[in-house]
Amino acid sequence: MNKKISFLGCGNMAQAIINGVIKANLVDPRNVMATDFDVNKTNYIKETLGISISNDNNEAVNFADIIVLCVKPQHIKSLLADVKNVITNKQTIVSIAAGVDIKMLQALLDDDKKIVRVMPNTPALVGEGASALCKNKNVTEEEFKEIVDMFSSFGVAEVVTENLIDAVVGVSGSSPAFVYMFIEALADGAVLEGLPRDKAIKMAAQAVLGSAKMVLETGDHPGKLKDNVCSPAGTTIEAVYALEKNNFRGTVIEAVHKAAEKNRNM
């Protein structure tokens, strides 16, 4: 990709994206710039990946073909007010701010601006992210593919219509927290049965990792894979029965719904 990219904000997610695109050889580090009010963050990413840094958002905008907005949602308005006059309709604006839709971004900029909205998640930090992307009509298919390729460099990237972003927040944006709770609970159960805590956490995490890989690599429905583990009158079906009695699936579905609803109302 023969483009220059600037990241306005250099938190964990920005660092994950920068790390991903550079490791995938999508962009030369010399063609990447990042800004942040925390100089420790920018200095760290400069030292580790060799990118350019600045304390001036306008300089970063002028540098780039693709501008990635990596600030918290409450800071989007002030950030765009600061750089609006230097953004052109030739540049592509990519926002990862939760709850900030394309309509709002267009209102803060202009109707002729190219805008891509992305919902990534924190496993991007270990190269296993899940991101959903949508765009406005000003972004060409070629330009959009470049952004999809960026987010594919550190996991899975799926194109969706914007009305489905709220669902994505529930199923992948917020769900790592649910999974961490599940791993912790699995480990607690094993500790209750006498397994040392460190071994319990490692085995629980590996079981979740391996199960997820089975779903992705076999293409089988999760229900089928679950049935393959449940021998008649065996230990697993006994445990599944206990989960169902306590509304395991209904509780998870409700959690996804609540996260989507919260994002919709932000």
HUDAZI-V448008 format. One line per field, one symbol per residue. phi: phi as a letter, one per 40 degrees, with the letter a starting at -180 (. if undefined). A space follows every 10 residues. Layout:
phi = ???
//
This chain:
phi = .cbbbbbchb cdcdcccddc ccccfcacdc bbbbbacccc ccccccccbg ccbabbcccc cccbcbbbcb bcdcbccccc ccbdcbcbcc cbcbbbccgb ccdcccccba ccccbbbbbc bccdcbgbcb bbbaaccccc cccccccdcd cccbibbbcb ccccccccdc cbcccdcccc cccccdcdcc cdchcddccc cccccccccc ccccccccgc cdcccccccc cdfccccccc dccccbgdcc ccdccccccc cccccc
//
